[in-house]
Amino acid sequence: WSSYQYAGAAARAANALKSRDPKLAQTYQESALRAMAFGERQAANKTIGKVERDSRNLAALELYRLTGDSSWHQLFLQTTMFKDPQKDVFVWDEHDQRDAAFLYARLPKNLVDSTVQKNAIAALIRDADVAKSVGDQTAFKWSKELPYMPLGWGTGLGAPKEMSMVRAHYLTGDGKYLRSSVLATQFALGANPD
C-alpha cells in the first residue's frame, strides 16, 4: 500500500519536474517505477484489499501520465470503478478513487477510454452536487464529504470539505461550484455560531 502511494506521489513529482529539472525528474521517475515494481511483487503474493487497490489505481494512472506506457493505462482500467456509469468517486468502506477520477478527467482525449473518462467526470460532478446541496441547507454554508457522517468522525468544520466543488468548477467552469466552495471555507474563518 505505501509503495503504491509513494509510486504515485513520485510519478506526480517527476511529471511536475520534467520542464524545470529534467535530471531530478528522471530520478523521481526511476524511483516511482522501482516502488511500483516492488508493490506489484508484493501484491502477487496476497489478495489486494480496497485501500491497496485504490492506491495502485492512482499510481498506475500517474505512471501512465508520466511515461505514456499503455501497460499502466491498462492497469488503471482494470482497477477503476468508472467502467460503471453509476459508481461514485467515493463510497465509504468500498472505494475512494476521487484523485484518480480527477486526473483521468483532465487527460487529453486521445489518451483515455472516452466512456471511462465521461463516467469519471459525471461521478465528480455528482460528488460536487452533494457537497453543494449540504452547504445550501446549512446556515453557515459549511459542507461535508458525506452528508450522513457525524462531525466527530474527523470531518470537522475546521477543515472545510470543498475539494469536490473546486474540481467541478475546474471541469465545468460553472460559477455555482466556485461560490459554494468559497462559502464552505468561511466557517473555519469565523463565519460560524461562535
C-alpha positions, -999 to 999 in steps of 0.1 A, spaced: 0 0 0 27 25 10 48 16 -21 18 23 -43 12 56 -26 49 65 -29 50 55 -66 20 77 -74 35 107 -55 69 102 -70 55 99 -105 35 131 -99 66 149 -88 86 137 -118 59 149 -141 59 184 -124 97 185 -126 101 175 -163 103 210 -176 120 225 -145 147 200 -136 149 170 -161 177 153 -142 157 153 -109 125 143 -128 144 113 -141 155 104 -105 119 106 -93 106 86 -123 131 58 -117 122 58 -80 85 57 -88 90 27 -112 110 8 -86 84 14 -59 56 3 -83 76 -28 -92 81 -36 -55 44 -31 -48 35 -54 -77 58 -81 -65 43 -79 -30 8 -79 -44 14 -110 -64 17 -130 -31 -15 -118 -15 -51 -106 -20 -53 -69 -28 -75 -50 -4 -96 -19 -11 -70 6 1 -42 -11 -19 -64 -13 -50 -72 24 -49 -36 34 -43 -25 10 -70 -51 25 -94 -39 61 -88 -2 51 -90 -8 33 -124 -25 64 -137 2 88 -125 28 65 -142 7 64 -174 6 102 -175 43 104 -168 56 77 -192 29 72 -218 33 34 -213 0 18 -222 5 -10 -197 -1 15 -169 -33 26 -186 -44 -10 -188 -37 -15 -151 -57 17 -143 -86 4 -164 -86 -30 -147 -88 -13 -112 -110 17 -119 -146 20 -107 -156 42 -136 -164 15 -161 -197 16 -143 -216 49 -150 -234 46 -117 -203 44 -95 -195 74 -73 -159 86 -67 -161 76 -30 -182 50 -12 -174 45 25 -156 12 31 -158 3 -6 -135 26 -26 -120 61 -28 -110 70 -64 -116 107 -62 -80 117 -71 -78 92 -99 -111 104 -113 -99 140 -114 -66 131 -130 -83 109 -156 -109 136 -163 -81 160 -173 -61 137 -195 -62 145 -233 -90 127 -251 -65 108 -273 -50 91 -242 -82 79 -225 -111 55 -228 -138 80 -236 -165 62 -217 -144 58 -186 -135 95 -187 -171 105 -192 -182 83 -162 -154 98 -141 -164 133 -149 -201 126 -142 -191 110 -108 -170 140 -99 -199 164 -107 -224 142 -87 -199 144 -57 -198 182 -60 -236 184 -63 -239 165 -30 -214 188 -12 -231 219 -26 -265 207 -15 -252 202 20 -239 238 20 -271 251 6 -290 237 35 -268 250 63 -270 284 79 -233 290 77 -228 272 43 -204 245 56 -202 213 38 -190 177 45 -176 149 24 -205 126 33 -238 142 44 -246 115 69 -211 114 85 -211 129 121 -187 158 127 -169 137 154 -156 113 127 -127 136 119 -146 156 93 -149 187 115 -159 221 101 -124 234 108 -112 215 77 -138 225 51 -146 198 25 -150 218 -7 -125 200 -29 -152 183 -49 -168 217 -57 -134 231 -67 -128 202 -90 -163 205 -105 -157 242 -111 -124 234 -129 -141 208 -151 -173 227 -159 -165 264 -154 -198 267 -136 -196 295 -110 -221 278 -86 -194 254 -76 -168 281 -70 -193 302 -50 -202 272 -28 -166 262 -22 -156 297 -11 -186 299 12 -177 265 27 -143 278 37 -157 307 57 -170 286 86 -134 279 97 -125 315 92 -151 328 117 -185 328 99 -200 304 124 -221 305 157 -190 311 179 
